Amino acid sequence: MKSFSVTREQKDFGGAYDIGCYDAGMAYDLPKLKIKNMNWNPQPTKKSEGIESFLKDSLGVDRRKSITQKVCPFCSQAVTLDSFKDELSLKEFHISGLCQSCQDSVFG
């Protein structure tokens, strides 16, 4: 099973943040995966308050809140750590809050 860590030093955002850990394989141990999902505390990327305000006014949803609550701001579905197909999709979730299905619809 291929694994990768997605803890990154984000100099652009002024510090480090932990966006969890993800196993990129298909053979999951379900009890362990459930524990990983329970311990997964996604942190939204930092944006200016002006951008946050614009997004909230446009979408009607607080991006930061939807990410920390693990809910997609577009479709309102719960998001789990194992639902992402790769590291890039997981990173995108921490930027936009979009679940894998909505990312596939938006980005193709």
N, C-alpha and C positions, 0 to 999 in steps of 0.2 A: 504494500500500500504506500503510495506516494503521499508525503505530508509536507506541509509548509507552515511556517509561522508567519503571522501577519502583524506582528508587533513591529512598528516602524518608528524611526526617528523622523519627525516631520519638521524640518527646519523652516519650511514655508509657513507653517502654522504656529511657530514659536515654541515648540517643545515636543516631547514624546507623548504618544498616546497608545493605548493597547486596544486593538480592535479584534482580539480573540485569536483562536487557533482553529484551523480547518483541515480535515483529512480529505485529500482529493481522490480517494479510492472509492470503490463501490461496495467492498465487503466490510460493512459497518458492524460493530458489536453494539446492538441496540441499547442495552443498559448503559454502556459507556457513553454512547452518543447522547442519550437522554441527559446524563450528568453534564456533558459538555454544553448542551443547549441550555440547561438550567444555570450553569456558571458563566455563560456567554453574556457579557455586558457591553453591547456595542456602544461606541462613542462617536457621535457625529463629528465630522471635520469642522474646523472653525471657519466661519465666514463673518463678514462685517455685519453689524446690526442692520444696516441698510438693505443688504441682500436678504437677510433673514426676514425682515419686515415685508419686502417685496414678495418673497416666496409664500409667506403666510397669507398675504392679501390675495395673491394670485390663485393659490391652491385651496385656501380655506383651512389649511392644516399646518401646524407647527412642525417643520422638518425635524428639528432636534428631538422633539417629544416623540414623534413617530418612530425615529430610529432607536431611541433608548427604550421605547415600549415594544420594539420589534414588530411594528405594524407598517405595512406599505401605505404611503400617503395617497397613492393612486387608486388601488383596488380594496384597501382596508383589510387585506388578508394578513394573518399572522405570518411572521417570517422566522424560519428556523435556520440555524447554522448550517445544517446539512442540505439545505435547499439550493445552495449556490454551486454552479458547475465548475468554477475555477476561482483563482485568487483575484483576478481582475473584477469579476462580478461581485465578489465580497467587498472589495475596495469601493466599488461603485455604490453599494448599499450604504456605506458609511458617508458617502458624499451626498447622494440623492434620497436615500431611504427606499429606493425601488426594489421590490422583490425580483426574483429571477424571471418570472413570467412577464412582468411589466418591463424589465430591462430588455428582454427579447423582443417585445412589441415595439418599444421605443427605438432601440438601437439596431434591430434586425438580426 
